[in-house]
Amino acid sequence: PGTFYALPQSPQLFKQMLMVSGFDKYYQIARCFRDEDLRADRQPEFTQLDMELAFTPLDDMLRLNEDLIRKIFLEIKDVQLPNPFPRLTYAEAMSRYGSDRPDTRFSLQLNDVSDIFLESPFRVFSDSLKSGGIIKVLCVPSGAKTYSNTALKKGDIYNEAIKSGAKGLPFLKVLDAGGVEGIPALVSSLGPSNKEQLLIRCSAGPSDLILFAVGHPASVNKTLDRLRTFVAHELGLIDNSKHSILWITDFPMFEWNDSEQRLEALHHPFTAPNPEDMDDLSSARALAYDMVYNGVEIGGGSLRIYKREVQQKVLEIVGISPEQFIFAEVVAIPALSSGDFNCQPQT
């Protein structure tokens, strides 16, 4: 009495065996428990719909889930979602929003301005670019009137940048006459041509505020994603009655683990690579997808690898041999052999 037990949420091995044995589809509605810290938008348990389908192309899988979510929203919320859902590639989402789960209820977007500052005398920018960094900006409409210089140097918006890992918050304000003011060293380093390019690139006009982030691409995106959301809440740019849903596709197969100095699977090591990228798996795009609703990931999945040689190569890239990993040893590698248990394509 007073105790309970929970099985780890890992049905993958059993689902794979079902697919290998000839089942064409498997659906599971299950209660899941989160083994992680709670957050404002999380709860300790939730209900999950888990699907495993054989011989199902990626587009068909996306359409199946779209039909389901559209029906749920219509019947429960009386909300008509778009048909089909919009799609963004991972690269597009990171470029425009700095996040792979962007909130698209508001239109603030990022712009890369690295090329404008390549030869800049402002050493903070030029030195970072020479060491492989990038410079991106977020243009805030009428932000010059909303945020004082003091706020931008030590107020809440500055603190948001620091919390994201930034070392500071370079900024420029666009004046009514077309000039700019802001960080003195940055202002003085801007020639007429560079200033014009900058204003055109980010569509900045009088009274707009331009926020800069400089450094490694991941840290730059993290900072501007956080500032984008902060500014949207501060300025009331988010329409809470709006339902914005989209797919994010074409994730990278791998990401670099700095602490272990190796590549690791971004999703999991059984995600299939894009057939167009087979010549260089280490930089391949994955046949993976996430569904994002109002800036929150509410679902996702991937097509599975179903060829032995591809699975072995992926395991080698992430530093795992079949002998080291029970799933690969018991199911993935034997099932994908050229014998009688050849596995069909599955999602």
Phi, psi and omega per residue, in radians:
P1 nan 2.451 3.112
G2 1.413 0.069 3.126
T3 -2.139 2.857 3.103
F4 -2.666 2.939 3.047
Y5 -2.360 2.727 3.103
A6 -2.429 2.355 3.066
L7 -1.400 2.517 3.071
P8 -1.079 2.497 -3.113
Q9 -1.385 1.478 -3.121
S10 -2.529 1.165 -3.129
P11 -1.454 0.067 -2.970
Q12 -1.026 -0.754 -3.107
L13 -1.041 -0.752 -3.100
F14 -1.258 -0.640 3.099
K15 -1.136 -0.708 3.118
Q16 -1.065 -0.714 3.142
M17 -1.156 -0.624 3.069
L18 -1.084 -0.781 -3.131
M19 -1.123 -0.737 -3.140
V20 -1.089 -0.621 -3.074
S21 -1.405 -0.079 3.018
G22 2.032 -0.053 3.062
F23 -1.183 2.410 -3.109
D24 -1.682 -0.258 3.093
K25 -2.754 2.650 -3.141
Y26 -2.559 2.234 3.102
Y27 -2.166 2.400 3.135
Q28 -2.337 2.196 3.004
I29 -1.854 1.979 -2.969
A30 -2.390 2.581 3.008
R31 -1.431 2.239 -3.111
C32 -2.030 2.588 3.106
F33 -2.029 2.372 -3.084
R34 -1.517 2.158 3.046
D35 -1.692 1.129 -3.098
E36 -2.815 2.923 3.109
D37 -1.144 2.529 3.096
L38 -1.315 2.599 3.071
R39 -2.303 3.065 -3.069
A40 -1.064 -0.562 -3.094
D41 -1.831 0.368 -3.116
R42 -2.122 2.775 3.014
Q43 -2.369 2.756 -3.021
P44 -1.176 -0.400 3.094
E45 -2.501 2.713 -3.138
F46 -2.709 2.894 3.118
T47 -1.766 2.275 -3.073
Q48 -2.055 2.421 2.948
L49 -1.761 2.019 -3.108
D50 -1.907 2.295 -3.092
M51 -2.191 2.471 2.997
E52 -2.376 2.038 -3.074
L53 -2.212 2.415 3.092
A54 -1.686 2.655 3.098
F55 0.930 0.726 -3.108
T56 -2.098 1.922 3.100
P57 -1.094 2.770 -3.082
L58 -1.000 -0.795 -3.116
D59 -1.057 -0.651 3.120
D60 -1.164 -0.661 3.127
M61 -1.144 -0.729 3.123
L62 -1.125 -0.746 -3.138
R63 -1.118 -0.689 3.106
L64 -1.020 -0.818 -3.130
N65 -1.221 -0.632 3.073
E66 -1.058 -0.804 3.139
D67 -1.031 -0.726 -3.142
L68 -1.124 -0.876 -3.086
I69 -1.164 -0.670 3.093
R70 -1.059 -0.739 -3.140
K71 -1.136 -0.742 3.131
I72 -1.077 -0.838 -3.121
F73 -1.120 -0.680 -3.102
L74 -1.206 -0.768 -3.063
E75 -1.371 -0.546 -3.077
I76 -1.678 -0.702 -3.066
K77 -1.896 -0.095 -3.057
D78 0.974 0.711 -3.134
V79 -2.027 2.255 3.111
Q80 -1.660 1.928 3.107
L81 -1.484 2.760 -3.087
P82 -1.145 2.705 3.096
N83 -2.338 1.918 0.015
P84 -1.447 3.029 3.039
F85 -1.206 2.513 3.023
P86 -1.068 2.704 3.099
R87 -2.252 2.476 3.000
L88 -2.275 2.417 2.992
T89 -1.291 2.776 3.086
Y90 -0.965 -0.761 -3.120
A91 -1.092 -0.727 3.119
E92 -1.139 -0.762 -3.117
A93 -1.093 -0.770 -3.140
M94 -1.185 -0.660 3.140
S95 -1.150 -0.781 -3.010
R96 -1.552 -0.513 -3.032
Y97 -2.172 -0.252 -3.104
G98 1.306 0.235 -3.072
S99 -2.608 2.601 3.053
D100 -1.624 0.160 3.009
R101 -2.429 1.097 -3.024
P102 -1.248 2.506 2.985
D103 -1.527 1.904 -3.068
T104 -1.749 0.338 3.034
R105 -1.272 -0.271 3.077
F106 -2.313 2.775 -2.857
S107 -1.775 0.095 3.122
L108 -1.014 2.175 3.139
Q109 -2.252 2.748 -3.111
L110 -1.616 2.739 3.064
N111 -2.358 2.374 3.068
D112 -1.485 2.144 -3.121
V113 -2.098 0.385 -3.078
S114 -0.967 -0.749 -3.074
D115 -1.112 -0.483 -3.110
I116 -1.240 -0.470 -3.028
F117 -1.940 0.279 -3.103
L118 -0.980 -0.736 -3.110
E119 -1.881 0.412 -3.074
S120 -1.179 2.413 3.030
P121 -1.264 -0.147 3.078
F122 -1.354 1.736 -2.925
R123 -1.087 -0.534 3.121
V124 -0.973 -0.688 -3.130
F125 -1.414 -0.929 -3.031
S126 -1.125 -0.674 3.127
D127 -1.139 -0.687 3.123
S128 -1.141 -0.714 3.125
L129 -1.111 -0.704 -3.131
K130 -1.166 -0.417 3.141
S131 -1.688 0.248 3.056
G132 1.692 0.130 3.125
G133 -1.441 3.111 3.073
I134 -2.309 2.899 3.046
I135 -2.223 2.183 3.073
K136 -2.232 2.721 -3.106
V137 -2.255 2.700 2.989
L138 -2.133 2.090 3.134
C139 -1.673 2.127 -3.106
V140 -1.817 1.955 -3.140
P141 -1.025 2.246 3.141
S142 1.054 0.277 -3.108
G143 -1.171 -0.413 3.127
A144 -1.136 -0.505 3.117
K145 -1.476 -0.481 -3.068
T146 -1.408 -0.697 -3.046
Y147 -1.953 2.117 3.082
S148 -1.292 2.854 3.079
N149 -1.045 -0.638 3.127
T150 -1.101 -0.764 3.127
A151 -1.096 -0.657 -3.104
L152 -1.301 -0.327 -3.125
K153 -1.732 -0.422 -3.139
K154 -2.726 0.236 3.138
G155 -1.594 -2.876 -3.072
D156 -1.066 -0.721 -3.100
I157 -1.166 -0.643 3.062
Y158 -1.113 -0.763 -3.131
N159 -1.103 -0.588 3.080
E160 -1.076 -0.733 3.116
A161 -1.105 -0.756 -3.130
I162 -1.134 -0.709 3.125
K163 -1.076 -0.495 -3.135
S164 -1.371 -0.146 -3.129
G165 1.893 -0.058 3.117
A166 -1.232 2.661 3.126
K167 -1.574 -0.188 3.137
G168 -3.046 -3.073 3.137
L169 -2.370 1.446 3.057
P170 -1.093 2.482 -3.129
F171 -2.630 2.765 3.000
L172 -2.363 2.492 3.022
K173 -1.942 2.356 3.138
V174 -1.563 2.161 -3.106
L175 -1.486 2.837 -3.122
D176 -1.041 -0.581 -3.100
A177 -1.453 0.012 3.117
G178 1.715 -0.087 3.080
G179 -1.424 -3.100 3.122
V180 -2.363 2.688 3.005
E181 -2.418 2.811 -3.125
G182 2.731 -2.391 3.103
I183 -1.061 2.041 -3.019
P184 -0.926 -0.796 -3.107
A185 -1.127 -0.586 3.112
L186 -1.266 -0.751 3.137
V187 -1.070 -0.799 -3.087
S188 -1.211 -0.380 -3.126
S189 -1.451 -0.210 -3.073
L190 -1.485 1.994 3.001
G191 -1.386 2.891 -3.133
P192 -0.962 -0.721 -3.110
S193 -1.180 -0.794 3.135
N194 -1.119 -0.689 3.127
K195 -1.091 -0.767 -3.135
E196 -1.110 -0.758 3.108
Q197 -1.045 -0.747 -3.119
L198 -1.087 -0.837 -3.099
L199 -1.130 -0.666 3.117
I200 -1.202 -0.749 -3.080
R201 -1.032 -0.727 -3.089
C202 -1.827 0.251 3.080
S203 0.898 0.768 -3.098
A204 -1.562 2.394 3.104
G205 -2.214 -3.078 -3.134
P206 -0.908 2.383 3.112
S207 1.318 0.046 3.085
D208 -1.417 2.731 3.135
L209 -2.018 2.296 3.121
I210 -1.952 2.050 3.121
L211 -1.790 2.344 -3.080
F212 -1.913 2.578 2.920
A213 -2.369 2.388 -3.064
V214 -2.371 2.478 3.112
G215 2.446 -2.688 3.119
H216 -1.090 2.446 -3.094
P217 -0.881 -0.731 -3.104
A218 -1.121 -0.735 -3.129
S219 -1.252 -0.627 3.093
V220 -1.093 -0.826 3.134
N221 -1.113 -0.688 3.132
K222 -1.083 -0.763 -3.136
T223 -1.128 -0.871 -3.065
L224 -1.265 -0.522 3.030
D225 -1.087 -0.775 3.140
R226 -1.155 -0.750 3.130
L227 -1.167 -0.662 3.124
R228 -1.024 -0.817 -3.141
T229 -1.187 -0.726 3.141
F230 -1.064 -0.850 -3.128
V231 -1.093 -0.727 -3.133
A232 -1.053 -0.717 3.091
H233 -1.205 -0.765 -3.118
E234 -1.058 -0.718 -3.044
L235 -1.668 0.068 3.111
G236 1.139 0.660 -3.091
L237 -1.500 -0.156 -3.067
I238 -1.642 2.130 3.066
D239 -1.512 1.794 -3.051
N240 -1.225 -0.172 3.082
S241 -1.542 -0.093 -3.067
K242 -1.536 2.527 3.100
H243 -2.058 1.829 -3.074
S244 -1.936 1.995 -3.077
I245 -2.261 2.490 -3.123
L246 -2.773 2.884 3.025
W247 -1.751 2.463 2.915
I248 -1.903 2.207 -3.064
T249 -2.224 3.091 3.050
D250 0.998 0.798 3.047
F251 -1.142 2.698 2.994
P252 -1.132 2.560 3.058
M253 -1.149 -0.680 -3.011
F254 -2.300 2.746 2.977
E255 -2.309 2.729 -3.072
W256 -1.503 2.263 3.076
N257 -1.693 1.837 -3.074
D258 -1.097 -0.747 -3.054
S259 -1.169 -0.595 -3.128
E260 -1.778 -0.070 3.103
Q261 0.927 0.919 3.115
R262 -2.736 2.869 3.023
L263 -1.403 2.538 3.014
E264 -2.380 2.731 -3.102
A265 -1.171 2.298 3.127
L266 -1.198 -0.748 3.068
H267 -1.719 -1.369 3.018
H268 -2.740 2.826 -2.995
P269 -1.315 0.172 3.106
F270 -1.941 0.120 3.090
T271 -1.310 2.335 -3.109
A272 -1.338 2.454 3.055
P273 -1.379 2.734 3.034
N274 -1.085 2.270 -3.120
P275 -0.989 -0.440 3.139
E276 -1.260 -0.250 -3.026
D277 -1.949 0.322 -3.030
M278 -1.172 -0.369 -3.115
D279 -1.220 -0.431 -3.139
D280 -2.477 1.460 -3.063
L281 -1.097 -0.509 -3.075
S282 -1.118 -0.414 3.107
S283 -2.059 0.376 -3.059
A284 -1.312 2.726 2.954
R285 -1.518 2.525 -3.128
A286 -1.656 2.613 3.013
L287 -1.467 1.124 -3.089
A288 -2.179 2.765 -3.055
Y289 -2.668 2.574 3.026
D290 -2.224 2.503 3.007
M291 -1.733 2.202 -3.067
V292 -2.086 2.230 -3.132
Y293 -2.154 2.041 3.130
N294 0.870 0.724 3.074
G295 1.462 0.165 -3.134
V296 -2.158 2.292 3.067
E297 -1.289 2.086 -3.110
I298 -1.945 -0.032 3.113
G299 -3.116 2.936 3.124
G300 3.107 3.007 3.131
G301 -3.117 -2.889 -3.115
S302 -2.857 2.815 2.928
L303 -1.439 2.465 -3.082
R304 -1.569 2.663 2.997
I305 -1.205 2.359 3.118
Y306 -2.278 0.292 3.074
K307 -2.123 2.261 -3.057
R308 -0.962 -0.835 -3.047
E309 -1.150 -0.583 3.108
V310 -1.218 -0.773 3.130
Q311 -1.064 -0.739 3.123
Q312 -1.093 -0.717 -3.132
K313 -1.131 -0.736 3.132
V314 -1.108 -0.759 3.110
L315 -1.093 -0.655 3.091
E316 -1.109 -0.731 -3.102
I317 -1.081 -0.682 -3.119
V318 -1.556 0.088 3.039
G319 1.393 0.435 3.138
I320 -2.069 2.187 3.069
S321 -1.624 2.730 3.099
P322 -0.979 -0.546 -3.133
E323 -1.229 -0.427 -3.090
Q324 -1.529 -0.310 -2.995
F325 -2.156 2.009 -2.981
I326 -1.077 -0.629 -3.134
F327 -1.105 -0.821 -3.141
A328 -1.143 -0.662 -3.067
E329 -1.216 -0.744 -3.015
V330 -1.522 -0.675 -3.000
V331 -2.043 -1.043 -2.915
A332 -1.039 -0.941 -3.051
I333 -1.255 -0.865 3.115
P334 -1.065 -0.711 -3.087
A335 -1.158 -0.463 -3.100
L336 -1.652 0.229 3.126
S337 -1.265 3.035 -3.097
S338 -1.535 0.213 -3.116
G339 -1.487 -2.602 -3.023
D340 -1.310 -0.240 -3.048
F341 -1.881 0.657 3.113
N342 -1.065 2.291 -3.022
C343 -1.596 2.431 3.132
Q344 -1.391 2.777 3.040
P345 -1.009 2.421 -3.110
Q346 -2.545 2.782 -3.121
T347 -2.077 nan nan
